[in-house]
Amino acid sequence: MTVKECCAEATRKLQTIYPASESLWMVRIIFEHLKGYKPVDLVIKADDELSDFITGKVDAVVERLLRHEPIQYIFGETTFYGLRLEVTPDTLIPRPETEELVDMIVRNADNRTDLGVLDICTGSGCIAIALARNLKFPKVEAIDINSPALDVARRNASALKVDIDIKKADALHLPENASPAYDIIVSNPPYIALSERATMDKNVLDYEPSIALFVPDNDPLLFYRNISRFAIKALRPNGRLYFEINPIYAENLRDMLTADGWDSVEIILDMQRNKRFTSAISPRS
């Protein structure tokens, strides 16, 4: 079987459950990992014969994809903010919206140096690592309750040669007597209500860690409330708090942050025009 024939067959199978553009993207990723091919190689080498070993490997990956397993977990990595990161079923797969959050933080930092940064619910470490690479000489800390996720974050930080203090801590039991130590606190915590499960894709429900996704229907702001009350004491005056959020609860979250005493509370849209982020500034007192 030639490269062209193998790509066509894999694409045809994937298109039974995935859109055409996503199927083509997946096939490119498969060949990049199994053969080291770039998209141009799929054209240049279209008539090259593939070994039975490689076609078997392609078929095996396609079968896993047809069971809705994310391709990032199959190959154990993804790209985030231009960085190649390890991901496992113990960590969420970083989304493009989270790249927008990092972009916002870097832009608002305005080239300031030596900022103290805390990433709460770090998962794979994607936010903390991207900030460590793109802010000027920051001191970055990252916490999560999930020990296997922290192991992934440590490996990512080591592979990308960034100095991050990564430690285990529970976002729902942060110290109440925190003293001002940070200029930026950011979190992409669990924010999907359990009742939303019925609308979610199988690749998320069946494979991504529930602990990092869901909150109770009767307390959807659970993580935000606990982080807010810690952060307002842990941020230095004029420090910034950033959240990735569930659009459904955007206004409720804004009201809660305002009641907690935050200044300049904003709801910010993502590129799809969804209410995806909140930022707030700590009081100057």
N, C-alpha and C positions, 0 to 999 in steps of 0.2 A: 504493500500500500504506500502511495506517495504522500508527501507532506500535504499537498493540496487535497487529496482524497480523504485523508485522516481528519483534516480540519473541517471539511464539508460534512463528514459523517458526524463528528462530535457536535458541530453547530446544529445540525438537523435534530439530533436527539435533545439537545438542551432547549431548543425552541419549542419543544412540547410543553414546557412549563415556564420558561423565561422569555422576556422580550428579545427581539432579534439583536438589538445593540448590546444588551447584557450578555447574551450568548457569545457573540463575537469577542467581547472583552474577556470572557472567561477562557475561551480557547487561546487567546493570546497569552494569558497568564499561565495556562497549562504548559504551553510550549516554551515560555520563558524559563519556567522552573525545571522542566524535564530535559530540555535541549539547550537552554541558554540562548534561545532565539529572540531577537527583537522583531517588531512587526515587519520591518523591511526584509528580514530573513525568510519570513513566511512566503514572500513573493519571489525572492531570488532563488530559494531552495524548493520552490513549489513542486518540482518534478523529481526531487530526490526521494529515493526509497527509504522507508523507515523499517527498522528491525521489528520483529515480532515482539521483542521485549518492550520497546517503546510504545508500540500500538496497544499492547496489553496494559501498560501504565496509564495511557490516555483513557482507555476504556474504564479502568478502575476509578479514576478521578471523576469521569463523567457520571458513573453510577452513583458515586457519593453525592455529587451535585444534584442528581435527580431525586435524591432522598432529602434535599433541601439543606444539606450540610454546607455551611459557608466556606467558600474557597479559601478565605483567610485562615480558617482553622485547619483545613486540609494541608496547606503548605506551611502553617505555623508562623505566618508573618503578614504584615500589611504596611502600607505607606501612609504616614501622617505628617503633614506640614513639611514635606520633603525628606522625612526621615524614615528609614526602614526599621520597623519595630516587630519584635516577637509578640504574638498573641496566642493564647490558648483558651480552651473552654472555661478557664477560671477567670478570664478577663473579657470585658466587652470589646467588641470591635469598634475602634474609633470611627466616628462619623464625620462627614465633611462639615456639618454644622459646628462641631467642636473645633475644627480648624478656624472657623470664623471667630469663635470665642478667643482663641489664642491670638489671632490677628488683632482683635479689638484691644486686648490687654497690652500687647507690644506697642500698638499705636498710641494708646493713652499714656504709656510710660514715658514717651517723649524723650528717649535717649537718656533718662536719668540713670545713675549708676548706683550699684551696691544696694539694690532694693531687697528687702526681706519678703519672701514669697512662701505661701503655704497652699498646697493643693490637697484638698480633703476629698476622700473617696478616689484615690489616684488610679486604681485598677492597673492597667499596663504601664502607667507612668507617662502616658502620652502628653498630657498637658504640662506636667512638671518638666519633662525633658525638653519639650519644645520651647518653654519659657527659659530654661537654663541655657539653651543654645542661642536664643534670640534677644534676650535682655542683656544689658551691659553689666557684667560682673555681679550677677544676683547671688543672694544666698537663698537656696531653694530647699524647702522641706516638703515631704509628701507622706500622707498617711492613708491607711486603709485597714479595715478589720479582717480582710481575707488574706491569710498567710500565703497561700499559693499565688495569689495575684501579686503580693509584695515580692515574691521570689522572681516573678516575671519582670516587674518594674526594676528590680536591682540588676537583672541581667541586661535589660535594655539600657539602663544608665551606664553600666560598665562598657557595653559594646559601643556606645556612642560617646564614651569618654566625657561624661558630665558628672560633676560633683553634686550629688543630691543626698540629703539626709532622709532616708526612707525608713519609716518605722510603723509598727502596728498600733492603731488606736481606733476607737469606736466613735464615729461621727455623732452618735446619739448620746454619748457620755463624755463630752469634752469638758475640760476644767472650767468651773464657773468663776474662778478667781484669776483668770488669765490676765497677765500684764501686757501692755503694748509692746509687741515684738516684730510686727509685720507691716509692710506697706501695701501688700496685695494678698488677699485671700480669695481663692477660686475653688469652686466645686461644681462637679457634674454628678450629683447624687442620684440615687433611685428616685424616680418621679412618676412612674406610670401606675395609675390606679389598677387594682386587680380586675375591676370590671371591664377594663379596656382589653383584656387578653383576647376576647373573641374577635377583635378587629386586627390582630397582629399576625404577621407572616410566620410560617412554620420555621423558617431558618432562624428566627429570633427565639420563638417560644421553645423549640426543641433543642437548641444548642447553646444559646447564650445564658450566662449565669443569672438565675432569678434573683439572687441576693442583690445584684447590682441594678435591677430593673424596677422592682415593684414596691409599692407602698399600699397601706390599707385604704380602702375606699373612704373610711370615716376619718382619715387623717392624712390627706394627700400632701400636706406641707410639713410632715413630720421631720424630715431631715433639714429643710430650710429653717424651720423654727429653732432647732437646736444649734445649727451652725450660726445663724444670725446672732443669737444671744451670746455665743462664745466670741464671734468675730468682732462685735462692737466694742469689746474690751481688749481683744488681742491685737487690733489694728491701731497703729499710731494715728494721731490726729490727721485728718485729710487722707487717710488710707482708703483703699478701694476694695469693695466686695463684689465679686462676680459670680453669677450662677448661670448654668444652663437649666432651662425650665420646661415644664409642660405647658403649652399654650392655653390649655383649658383652665388652668389655675393662675394665669398671669396676674389678673387684677387682684385676686385674693392675696397673692404673694406681695404685690406692691403695697396693699393696705397693711399687711402684717409688718413689713419692713419699716414703713412709715410710723406705725404704732410703736415699734421697737426703738425708734429714735434716730433712724438713719436719715441723712441728708441726700438730696438730689437723686431720689429713687427713680430709675428709668426702666421701662420695658423696651427692649430693642428687637427689631425684626431681623430674621435671617434672610438669606438670599431668595428663599421661596415665599417671603412675605408672611412668615409665621412668627408669632410672638415666642421667641426662642431663648432670649437672654434677659437677665436683669442685672443692673449695676447700681451700686449705692456708695455713698461717701460717708466715712465715719465723722462724727461731730468733731469740731475743732477744740472743744473744751479740754 
